[in-house]
Amino acid sequence: MSKNKIQKWLRKNLFDTWFNSILTIVCFFLLAWGAKSILTWIFFVAQWEVIIVNLQLFLVGAYPKQMYWRLWVSIFIILGLISLTVGSLIKRLPESVNKWLPLGWTFSFLIILWLIGGGLGLEGVNTNLWNGLLLTLVMAVVSIVLSFPLGVLLALGRQSQLFVVRNFCILYIEIVRGLPLIGILFIAQVMLPLVLPDDISLDRVLRGIAGLTLFSAAYLAENVRGGLQSIPRGQFEAGKAMGLNSVLIMLLIILPQALRAVIPALVGQFIGLFKDTSLLSIVGLLELTGISRSILAQPEFLSRYAEVYLFVGLLYWMFCYSMSLVSRRLEKF
């Protein structure tokens, strides 16, 4: 951009009137003062030792060091599948590879859970040792994977012609959406064990995932229902004209279009679910926010709230923004 074009742009957008000129100058000085204060704090005042010393706790908590190889293998599996998926989206892979990608993601999900938790030949790792970012990611991903099909089924059930199915779905959705998430988590973590038989004990992580899944599914159902209602009736009639039954029309014609139409809303719900995992710290699970509170309880780091929560906020932002980028990419296909 030439110097003349820059001057014209500045004059048109920032200095076109005397009022806008004054406002621009004031805003510039406020931004400069704010940036100077923030940078001074970051480089000269903040004590980042709390992050460096406790980085392991932030990321994996008390997960056994001798089993870190399982986490590395899981990361390599995820990165490999992400690379294949990106190649598929930009149409750089053979069609035969693209067809197997959904199955690959499904099996990788099960393999990663097996690697992290153990069993079936691997030494088990108690879920009490799953802390920090590791626990946040596990609970968020599992809850998203489980709540999505459940939300789709609830949306389809709400539009069903069967009286019992339709009203059950409506009742479930309206009850869950009328309750706060912390209340559902409290029921799952504290009250559910009180009503279960003595010989049945559900893991705390499993109860937390159940609460997040059941809560998120109700909101996903309404998002999907909005997408279903946006599809013209002519699509259903066209499917009938092709000789398809109602189930195939819904699965092959209506549902794919409806899900594509509500990708932003679905991803927004997934991002909200990822951040909602922070509420699990209130019911005793040491996910990312919970482990931060335990780190701040260390005597040498009692007053390091800003550094700790800034680092935690950065981690949340990185993953949420990544999901947002993926959704924008999906909308183009």
C-alpha positions as CSV (number, residue, x, y, z in Angstrom):
1,M,0.0,0.0,0.0
2,S,1.5,3.3,-1.1
3,K,1.9,6.3,1.2
4,N,-0.9,8.3,-0.5
5,K,-3.3,5.4,-0.1
6,I,-2.5,5.1,3.6
7,Q,-3.0,8.9,4.1
8,K,-6.4,8.7,2.3
9,W,-7.5,5.7,4.4
10,L,-6.5,7.5,7.6
11,R,-8.2,10.7,6.6
12,K,-11.4,8.8,5.6
13,N,-11.7,6.4,8.5
14,L,-10.0,8.1,11.5
15,F,-9.7,11.9,10.8
16,D,-12.7,12.8,8.7
17,T,-14.2,15.2,11.2
18,W,-12.8,17.2,14.2
19,F,-14.7,15.0,16.6
20,N,-13.4,11.7,15.1
21,S,-9.9,13.1,15.1
22,I,-10.0,13.9,18.8
23,L,-11.6,10.5,19.5
24,T,-8.9,8.8,17.5
25,I,-6.1,10.6,19.3
26,V,-7.7,9.8,22.8
27,C,-8.2,6.1,21.9
28,F,-4.6,5.9,20.6
29,F,-3.2,7.2,23.8
30,L,-5.4,5.0,25.9
31,L,-4.3,1.9,23.9
32,A,-0.7,2.9,24.0
33,W,-0.9,3.4,27.8
34,G,-2.7,0.1,28.3
35,A,-0.3,-1.8,26.0
36,K,2.7,-0.3,27.9
37,S,1.2,-1.2,31.3
38,I,0.4,-4.8,30.2
39,L,3.9,-5.4,28.6
40,T,5.6,-3.9,31.6
41,W,3.7,-6.3,33.9
42,I,4.4,-9.3,31.6
43,F,8.2,-8.7,31.3
44,F,9.2,-7.0,34.5
45,V,6.6,-7.6,37.2
46,A,5.0,-11.0,36.7
47,Q,6.6,-14.0,38.3
48,W,6.3,-16.8,35.8
49,E,8.1,-19.3,38.0
50,V,4.7,-20.5,39.1
51,I,4.0,-21.7,35.6
52,I,7.5,-23.2,34.9
53,V,7.7,-25.1,38.2
54,N,4.1,-26.4,37.9
55,L,3.9,-27.0,34.2
56,Q,3.6,-30.7,34.6
57,L,0.7,-30.3,37.1
58,F,-1.1,-27.9,34.7
59,L,-0.8,-30.4,31.8
60,V,-1.2,-33.9,33.2
61,G,-1.5,-33.5,37.0
62,A,-0.5,-36.6,38.9
63,Y,-0.4,-38.9,35.9
64,P,2.5,-41.4,36.4
65,K,5.7,-40.3,34.7
66,Q,6.6,-43.8,33.7
67,M,3.4,-43.9,31.6
68,Y,3.9,-40.6,29.8
69,W,4.7,-42.6,26.6
70,R,1.0,-43.4,26.4
71,L,0.2,-39.7,26.2
72,W,2.8,-39.1,23.5
73,V,1.4,-42.0,21.4
74,S,-2.1,-40.5,21.8
75,I,-0.8,-37.1,20.6
76,F,0.9,-38.6,17.6
77,I,-2.3,-40.5,16.7
78,I,-4.3,-37.3,16.9
79,L,-1.8,-35.2,14.9
80,G,-1.7,-37.9,12.2
81,L,-5.5,-38.0,11.9
82,I,-5.6,-34.2,11.8
83,S,-3.1,-34.2,9.0
84,L,-5.1,-36.7,7.0
85,T,-8.3,-34.8,7.7
86,V,-6.8,-31.5,6.5
87,G,-5.5,-33.3,3.4
88,S,-9.0,-34.6,2.8
89,L,-10.6,-31.2,3.2
90,I,-8.3,-29.6,0.6
91,K,-8.7,-32.7,-1.6
92,R,-5.1,-33.8,-1.6
93,L,-5.8,-37.4,-0.6
94,P,-7.2,-40.3,-2.7
95,E,-10.9,-41.0,-2.3
96,S,-10.2,-44.4,-0.7
97,V,-8.4,-42.7,2.2
98,N,-11.3,-40.2,2.7
99,K,-13.8,-43.0,3.0
100,W,-11.9,-44.6,5.9
101,L,-11.3,-41.3,7.8
102,P,-14.5,-41.4,9.9
103,L,-13.8,-45.0,10.9
104,G,-10.2,-44.0,11.8
105,W,-11.4,-41.2,14.1
106,T,-13.8,-43.6,15.8
107,F,-11.2,-46.3,16.5
108,S,-8.6,-43.7,17.5
109,F,-11.0,-42.3,20.1
110,L,-11.3,-45.8,21.7
111,I,-7.6,-46.5,21.4
112,I,-6.7,-43.2,23.1
113,L,-9.1,-43.9,25.9
114,W,-7.5,-47.3,26.3
115,L,-4.0,-45.9,26.3
116,I,-4.8,-43.2,28.9
117,G,-6.9,-45.4,31.2
118,G,-5.2,-48.8,30.7
119,G,-6.8,-52.2,30.9
120,L,-6.8,-55.0,28.4
121,G,-3.1,-55.7,28.9
122,L,-2.0,-52.3,30.0
123,E,-1.6,-51.3,33.6
124,G,-4.6,-49.3,34.7
125,V,-4.3,-45.7,35.8
126,N,-6.8,-44.5,38.4
127,T,-8.9,-41.6,37.3
128,N,-8.0,-39.7,40.4
129,L,-4.6,-39.3,38.7
130,W,-6.2,-37.7,35.6
131,N,-5.8,-34.0,36.4
132,G,-5.1,-30.7,34.7
133,L,-5.5,-30.2,30.9
134,L,-5.5,-33.9,30.4
135,L,-8.7,-34.3,32.4
136,T,-10.3,-31.3,30.7
137,L,-9.6,-32.6,27.2
138,V,-10.8,-36.2,28.1
139,M,-14.1,-35.0,29.6
140,A,-14.7,-32.4,26.9
141,V,-14.0,-34.7,24.0
142,V,-16.0,-37.7,25.4
143,S,-18.9,-35.4,26.3
144,I,-19.0,-33.9,22.9
145,V,-18.8,-37.3,21.2
146,L,-21.6,-38.7,23.3
147,S,-23.9,-35.6,23.4
148,F,-23.9,-35.1,19.6
149,P,-25.7,-38.3,18.6
150,L,-27.9,-38.0,21.7
151,G,-28.9,-34.5,20.7
152,V,-29.7,-35.5,17.2
153,L,-31.9,-38.3,18.4
154,L,-33.7,-35.9,20.8
155,A,-34.3,-33.5,17.9
156,L,-35.7,-36.2,15.7
157,G,-37.8,-37.5,18.6
158,R,-39.2,-34.1,19.2
159,Q,-40.5,-34.1,15.6
160,S,-41.8,-37.7,15.8
161,Q,-45.4,-38.5,15.1
162,L,-45.4,-40.9,18.1
163,F,-47.1,-39.2,21.0
164,V,-45.0,-40.9,23.7
165,V,-41.6,-40.3,22.0
166,R,-42.4,-36.7,21.1
167,N,-43.6,-35.7,24.5
168,F,-40.8,-37.6,26.3
169,C,-38.2,-35.7,24.2
170,I,-40.0,-32.4,24.8
171,L,-40.2,-33.0,28.6
172,Y,-36.5,-34.0,28.8
173,I,-35.3,-31.0,26.8
174,E,-37.4,-28.4,28.6
175,I,-36.5,-29.8,32.1
176,V,-32.7,-29.9,31.4
177,R,-32.7,-26.5,29.8
178,G,-34.4,-25.1,32.8
179,L,-31.7,-26.3,35.2
180,P,-28.3,-24.8,35.7
181,L,-25.3,-27.0,34.7
182,I,-23.8,-26.8,38.2
183,G,-27.1,-28.2,39.6
184,I,-26.9,-31.2,37.2
185,L,-23.2,-31.7,38.1
186,F,-24.1,-31.6,41.8
187,I,-26.8,-34.2,41.3
188,A,-24.4,-36.4,39.3
189,Q,-21.5,-36.1,41.8
190,V,-23.2,-35.9,45.2
191,M,-26.8,-37.1,45.1
192,L,-26.6,-39.9,42.6
193,P,-24.3,-42.1,44.8
194,L,-26.7,-41.7,47.6
195,V,-29.6,-43.4,45.7
196,L,-27.5,-46.2,44.1
197,P,-27.2,-49.6,45.7
198,D,-24.2,-50.1,47.9
199,D,-22.6,-52.6,45.5
200,I,-22.7,-50.1,42.6
201,S,-20.1,-47.4,42.5
202,L,-19.7,-45.0,39.5
203,D,-16.4,-43.3,38.9
204,R,-16.3,-39.6,39.6
205,V,-15.0,-38.8,36.1
206,L,-17.8,-41.0,34.6
207,R,-20.4,-39.1,36.6
208,G,-19.0,-35.8,35.5
209,I,-19.1,-36.9,31.8
210,A,-22.7,-38.0,32.3
211,G,-23.7,-34.7,33.7
212,L,-22.0,-32.7,30.9
213,T,-23.4,-35.0,28.2
214,L,-27.0,-34.9,29.4
215,F,-26.9,-31.1,29.7
216,S,-25.3,-30.5,26.4
217,A,-27.5,-32.9,24.5
218,A,-30.7,-30.9,25.3
219,Y,-29.2,-27.7,23.8
220,L,-27.8,-29.6,20.8
221,A,-31.3,-31.0,20.2
222,E,-32.7,-27.5,19.8
223,N,-29.9,-26.5,17.5
224,V,-30.5,-29.5,15.3
225,R,-34.3,-29.0,15.4
226,G,-33.8,-25.5,14.0
227,G,-31.7,-26.9,11.2
228,L,-34.4,-29.5,10.4
229,Q,-37.1,-26.9,10.3
230,S,-35.0,-24.8,7.8
231,I,-35.2,-27.6,5.2
232,P,-38.0,-27.1,2.7
233,R,-40.8,-29.6,2.6
234,G,-40.0,-30.2,-1.1
235,Q,-36.8,-32.1,-0.1
236,F,-38.9,-34.7,1.7
237,E,-41.3,-35.0,-1.2
238,A,-38.4,-35.4,-3.6
239,G,-37.1,-38.3,-1.6
240,K,-40.6,-39.9,-1.6
241,A,-40.6,-39.5,-5.4
242,M,-37.3,-41.4,-5.6
243,G,-38.9,-44.3,-3.7
244,L,-37.1,-43.8,-0.4
245,N,-38.8,-44.5,2.9
246,S,-39.0,-41.9,5.7
247,V,-35.9,-43.2,7.5
248,L,-33.7,-43.1,4.5
249,I,-35.0,-39.7,3.5
250,M,-34.2,-38.3,6.9
251,L,-30.7,-40.0,7.1
252,L,-29.6,-39.3,3.5
253,I,-31.3,-36.1,2.5
254,I,-32.7,-34.0,5.4
255,L,-30.3,-34.6,8.2
256,P,-27.1,-33.9,6.3
257,Q,-28.5,-30.5,5.1
258,A,-29.8,-29.6,8.5
259,L,-26.5,-30.3,10.2
260,R,-24.6,-28.3,7.6
261,A,-26.9,-25.4,8.2
262,V,-26.3,-25.3,12.0
263,I,-22.5,-25.9,12.0
264,P,-21.9,-22.5,13.7
265,A,-24.4,-23.2,16.4
266,L,-23.1,-26.7,17.0
267,V,-19.5,-25.6,17.2
268,G,-20.6,-22.8,19.5
269,Q,-22.2,-25.4,21.8
270,F,-19.1,-27.5,21.7
271,I,-16.9,-24.5,22.7
272,G,-19.3,-23.7,25.5
273,L,-19.1,-27.4,26.7
274,F,-15.3,-27.2,26.6
275,K,-15.3,-24.1,28.9
276,D,-18.1,-25.6,31.1
277,T,-15.7,-28.3,32.2
278,S,-14.2,-25.7,34.5
279,L,-17.3,-26.0,36.7
280,L,-16.2,-29.6,37.6
281,S,-13.7,-28.0,39.9
282,I,-16.6,-27.0,42.2
283,V,-17.6,-30.6,42.6
284,G,-14.1,-31.9,43.5
285,L,-12.5,-32.8,40.1
286,L,-9.0,-31.4,39.5
287,E,-9.3,-30.4,35.8
288,L,-7.5,-27.4,34.5
289,T,-9.2,-24.8,36.8
290,G,-9.2,-27.2,39.7
291,I,-5.5,-27.9,39.5
292,S,-4.9,-24.2,39.2
293,R,-6.6,-23.7,42.6
294,S,-4.5,-26.4,44.2
295,I,-1.3,-24.7,42.7
296,L,-2.3,-21.4,44.2
297,A,-2.6,-23.1,47.6
298,Q,1.2,-23.8,47.5
299,P,2.8,-21.5,50.2
300,E,5.4,-20.0,47.7
301,F,2.7,-19.1,45.2
302,L,-0.2,-17.8,47.3
303,S,-0.6,-14.5,45.5
304,R,0.2,-15.5,41.9
305,Y,-3.5,-15.4,40.8
306,A,-2.9,-13.2,37.7
307,E,-0.1,-15.4,36.3
308,V,-1.9,-18.6,36.9
309,Y,-5.3,-17.6,35.5
310,L,-3.7,-15.8,32.6
311,F,-2.0,-19.0,31.6
312,V,-5.1,-21.1,32.1
313,G,-7.1,-18.6,30.0
314,L,-4.6,-18.8,27.2
315,L,-4.9,-22.6,27.1
316,Y,-8.7,-22.4,27.0
317,W,-8.5,-19.8,24.2
318,M,-6.1,-21.9,22.1
319,F,-8.4,-24.9,22.1
320,C,-11.6,-22.8,21.6
321,Y,-10.2,-20.8,18.8
322,S,-8.9,-24.0,17.1
323,M,-12.5,-25.3,17.1
324,S,-13.7,-22.1,15.7
325,L,-11.2,-22.3,12.8
326,V,-12.2,-25.9,12.1
327,S,-15.9,-24.9,11.9
328,R,-15.2,-22.1,9.5
329,R,-13.3,-24.5,7.3
330,L,-16.2,-27.0,7.4
331,E,-18.7,-24.3,6.4
332,K,-16.9,-24.0,3.1
333,F,-17.5,-27.6,2.1
